[in-house]
Amino acid sequence: MIDHADVQFYKQNGYLLVRGVFNQVEVLEMREAVEKIVQRAADAQMDQNHAWQGDFLPSEQLKKLVLKGFHDVHYHDAAFTRAVVHPNMTAVLNGIIGPNVQLHHSKMLVKPPANGAAFPMHQDYPYFPHRDHSMLAASVHLDDADLENGCLCVIPGSHLQGPLPHVGKHYLNHKEHPISSGTPCPAKAGDVLFFNYLTIHGSDVNRSERTRRNVLLQYRDAADVPTENVHFDWGMGLMVSGENRDFKNVKPKFQIAETK
């Protein structure tokens, strides 16, 4: 899927857009899975608005924006389990992470037409910091994405700055890092944007009449370890490629609460 030049581009710029990772049959299967998850969430009365709040947009505009977001979608539908370990995905991951790759978590993001919420510029690092900074996101596009419907924007090379201070852990100072400062990454359904968790990125409001559905798969090198006890879940550490050479570190260590 990628060559040496692509790997070097990722190392220098902190991101890489790979075309046609998933075919249209696979994309359709994941779209249908997203719709079913949204419906099941609504039936369970767990369908919440996950739009970020803050001073990066006027308050009156923020009130109108909507974002559907659910974590760990591979627990909800096997279509995403297949996507996590897809041969085209592992071919790219082996090139930019290495032979031994683990899944950290997955989530889906749905920006509905006309009022799909923005993500101000930020790094993913504050949410799940790791020692070696191998962590990356693979943003799987289930719809064509462009500036009109809020495609992802990145700041090339920003991962080389290391961790930056965030406002309330969520986003960077929007006056210093407006979304307009990013390089747009328009993509087609089936394309995947890979970016390091230190790469500054964000996306604008969906102003179009088209839905923008993405699935984020977060991966790391199997030898990389978290530096804070945050964002742990049951499936973290699933081997996607290669082997885990640390026999004593094969799954999160959870404590089960005793009932009273």
C-alpha positions as CSV (number, residue, x, y, z in Angstrom):
1,M,0.0,0.0,0.0
2,I,2.9,2.4,0.7
3,D,6.5,2.8,-0.2
4,H,9.7,4.2,1.4
5,A,8.8,7.7,0.2
6,D,5.4,7.5,2.0
7,V,7.1,6.4,5.2
8,Q,9.5,9.3,5.0
9,F,6.6,11.7,4.4
10,Y,4.8,10.4,7.5
11,K,7.9,10.8,9.6
12,Q,8.6,14.3,8.4
13,N,5.0,15.6,8.3
14,G,3.2,13.5,10.9
15,Y,0.4,12.4,8.6
16,L,-0.2,10.3,5.5
17,L,-3.4,10.0,3.4
18,V,-3.7,6.6,1.7
19,R,-6.2,6.2,-1.1
20,G,-8.5,3.2,-1.5
21,V,-7.7,1.3,1.6
22,F,-11.3,0.0,1.7
23,N,-13.4,-0.9,-1.3
24,Q,-16.9,0.3,-1.8
25,V,-18.5,-2.9,-0.6
26,E,-16.6,-2.6,2.7
27,V,-17.4,1.1,3.0
28,L,-21.1,0.3,2.5
29,E,-21.0,-2.4,5.1
30,M,-19.4,0.1,7.6
31,R,-22.0,2.8,6.8
32,E,-24.8,0.4,7.5
33,A,-23.1,-0.6,10.7
34,V,-22.9,3.1,11.8
35,E,-26.6,3.7,11.1
36,K,-27.5,0.6,13.2
37,I,-25.3,1.7,16.1
38,V,-26.9,5.1,16.1
39,Q,-30.3,3.5,16.1
40,R,-29.5,1.1,18.9
41,A,-28.1,4.0,20.9
42,A,-31.3,5.9,20.4
43,D,-33.4,2.9,21.4
44,A,-31.3,2.6,24.6
45,Q,-31.7,6.3,25.3
46,M,-27.9,6.7,25.1
47,D,-27.9,8.9,22.0
48,Q,-26.1,12.0,23.2
49,N,-24.6,15.1,21.5
50,H,-20.8,14.9,21.7
51,A,-20.1,18.3,20.2
52,W,-17.2,20.1,22.0
53,Q,-18.0,23.2,23.9
54,G,-15.7,26.2,24.4
55,D,-14.9,29.7,23.2
56,F,-13.6,28.6,19.7
57,L,-17.0,29.5,18.2
58,P,-19.8,31.9,19.3
59,S,-22.1,30.3,21.9
60,E,-25.2,30.8,19.7
61,Q,-23.5,28.8,16.9
62,L,-22.3,26.1,19.3
63,K,-25.9,25.5,20.5
64,K,-26.9,24.5,17.0
65,L,-24.1,22.0,16.3
66,V,-24.4,18.3,16.6
67,L,-21.9,15.4,16.7
68,K,-22.6,11.7,17.1
69,G,-19.7,9.9,18.6
70,F,-19.4,6.4,20.1
71,H,-16.3,4.6,21.4
72,D,-15.2,1.0,20.8
73,V,-17.3,0.4,17.7
74,H,-15.6,-2.9,17.2
75,Y,-17.6,-4.1,20.3
76,H,-20.8,-3.1,18.5
77,D,-20.4,-4.5,15.0
78,A,-18.0,-7.0,13.5
79,A,-17.6,-4.9,10.4
80,F,-15.2,-2.7,12.4
81,T,-13.4,-5.7,13.8
82,R,-12.6,-6.7,10.2
83,A,-11.6,-3.1,9.5
84,V,-9.1,-3.0,12.4
85,V,-7.1,-6.0,11.1
86,H,-7.7,-5.4,7.3
87,P,-4.6,-6.4,5.3
88,N,-4.4,-3.0,3.6
89,M,-4.5,-1.4,7.1
90,T,-1.7,-3.6,8.5
91,A,0.4,-3.0,5.4
92,V,0.4,0.7,6.1
93,L,0.8,0.3,9.9
94,N,3.8,-2.0,9.5
95,G,5.4,0.7,7.4
96,I,4.9,3.6,9.8
97,I,4.8,1.9,13.2
98,G,6.7,-1.3,12.7
99,P,6.0,-5.1,12.7
100,N,4.3,-5.3,16.1
101,V,1.1,-3.2,16.3
102,Q,-1.7,-3.1,18.8
103,L,-5.1,-1.5,18.8
104,H,-5.7,1.1,21.5
105,H,-9.4,1.9,20.9
106,S,-11.9,2.8,18.2
107,K,-14.7,5.3,17.8
108,M,-17.0,6.7,15.2
109,L,-17.8,10.3,14.5
110,V,-20.9,11.4,12.5
111,K,-21.2,15.0,11.4
112,P,-24.8,15.4,10.2
113,P,-25.7,17.7,7.3
114,A,-25.9,21.5,7.8
115,N,-25.0,21.5,11.5
116,G,-22.3,18.9,12.0
117,A,-20.0,20.2,14.8
118,A,-16.4,21.4,14.5
119,F,-13.3,20.1,16.2
120,P,-11.0,22.9,17.1
121,M,-7.3,22.3,16.5
122,H,-5.7,19.9,19.1
123,Q,-3.4,17.0,19.7
124,D,-4.7,13.6,20.8
125,Y,-1.8,13.2,23.1
126,P,-3.5,14.6,26.3
127,Y,-6.1,11.9,26.2
128,F,-3.7,8.9,26.3
129,P,-0.1,9.9,26.6
130,H,2.5,7.2,25.8
131,R,6.2,6.9,26.4
132,D,7.5,6.5,22.8
133,H,4.8,8.6,21.0
134,S,4.1,5.8,18.5
135,M,0.4,6.3,18.9
136,L,-1.5,7.2,15.7
137,A,-5.0,7.6,14.5
138,A,-6.3,6.0,11.3
139,S,-9.3,8.0,10.2
140,V,-11.4,5.8,7.9
141,H,-13.6,7.9,5.6
142,L,-17.1,6.4,5.0
143,D,-18.1,9.5,2.9
144,D,-16.4,11.8,0.6
145,A,-14.9,14.6,2.7
146,D,-14.0,18.2,1.7
147,L,-13.9,21.6,3.2
148,E,-17.7,22.1,2.8
149,N,-18.6,19.1,5.0
150,G,-15.8,19.5,7.5
151,C,-12.8,17.4,6.3
152,L,-9.8,17.0,8.6
153,C,-7.1,19.6,8.5
154,V,-3.6,19.0,9.8
155,I,-0.5,21.1,10.5
156,P,2.4,19.3,8.8
157,G,5.4,18.7,11.0
158,S,3.7,19.9,14.1
159,H,4.3,16.5,15.8
160,L,8.0,17.4,16.0
161,Q,7.1,20.1,18.6
162,G,6.1,17.5,21.2
163,P,3.2,17.9,23.6
164,L,1.6,21.4,23.8
165,P,-0.5,22.9,26.5
166,H,-4.3,22.6,25.8
167,V,-7.3,24.5,27.0
168,G,-9.0,22.2,29.6
169,K,-7.2,19.2,28.0
170,H,-9.4,19.4,25.0
171,Y,-8.1,21.9,22.4
172,L,-5.3,24.4,21.7
173,N,-5.7,28.1,22.0
174,H,-7.9,28.7,19.0
175,K,-6.5,32.2,18.4
176,E,-3.0,30.8,18.0
177,H,-4.2,27.7,16.1
178,P,-7.4,28.4,14.1
179,I,-8.7,25.7,12.0
180,S,-7.8,27.8,9.0
181,S,-4.1,27.3,9.8
182,G,-4.3,23.6,9.0
183,T,-3.7,21.9,5.6
184,P,-7.1,20.5,4.4
185,C,-7.0,16.7,3.7
186,P,-10.0,16.1,1.4
187,A,-10.6,12.4,0.9
188,K,-12.9,9.9,-0.8
189,A,-14.9,7.2,0.8
190,G,-12.5,4.3,1.5
191,D,-9.5,6.5,2.0
192,V,-7.7,6.6,5.3
193,L,-5.8,9.5,6.9
194,F,-3.1,8.3,9.3
195,F,-1.7,10.9,11.7
196,N,0.5,10.8,14.8
197,Y,-1.2,11.7,18.1
198,L,1.1,14.7,18.4
199,T,0.1,16.1,15.0
200,I,-2.1,19.2,15.4
201,H,-5.4,18.6,13.7
202,G,-9.0,19.6,13.6
203,S,-12.0,20.0,11.4
204,D,-14.6,22.7,10.6
205,V,-18.4,22.7,10.7
206,N,-20.3,20.6,8.2
207,R,-22.0,23.3,6.2
208,S,-23.1,20.9,3.4
209,E,-26.2,18.8,2.8
210,R,-24.1,15.7,3.1
211,T,-23.3,13.5,6.1
212,R,-19.6,13.1,7.0
213,R,-19.0,9.7,8.7
214,N,-15.6,8.7,9.9
215,V,-14.3,5.8,12.0
216,L,-11.1,6.4,14.0
217,L,-8.9,3.5,14.8
218,Q,-6.2,4.3,17.3
219,Y,-3.0,2.1,17.1
220,R,0.4,2.0,18.8
221,D,3.6,0.0,18.8
222,A,3.2,-3.1,21.1
223,A,6.4,-2.0,23.0
224,D,5.0,1.5,23.7
225,V,3.4,2.0,27.1
226,P,1.0,4.6,28.6
227,T,2.5,7.2,31.0
228,E,-0.8,7.9,32.8
229,N,-3.6,5.8,34.0
230,V,-6.2,7.3,31.6
231,H,-8.4,6.0,28.7
232,F,-8.1,2.3,29.6
233,D,-10.7,-0.1,28.3
234,W,-11.1,-3.9,28.1
235,G,-10.0,-4.4,24.5
236,M,-6.9,-2.2,24.7
237,G,-3.8,-4.1,23.5
238,L,-5.4,-6.3,20.9
239,M,-2.6,-7.5,18.6
240,V,-3.3,-6.4,15.1
241,S,0.1,-7.4,13.6
242,G,3.2,-9.2,14.8
243,E,3.8,-10.2,18.4
244,N,3.8,-8.8,21.9
245,R,7.3,-9.5,23.3
246,D,6.4,-8.5,26.8
247,F,4.7,-11.6,28.3
248,K,3.9,-9.8,31.5
249,N,2.2,-6.9,29.8
250,V,-0.6,-8.3,27.6
251,K,-3.7,-6.7,28.9
252,P,-4.9,-3.8,31.0
253,K,-4.9,-4.5,34.8
254,F,-8.4,-3.7,36.1
255,Q,-9.7,-3.9,39.6
256,I,-13.3,-5.2,40.0
257,A,-15.3,-3.3,42.5
258,E,-16.8,-5.3,45.3
259,T,-20.5,-5.1,45.8
260,K,-21.8,-3.8,49.1
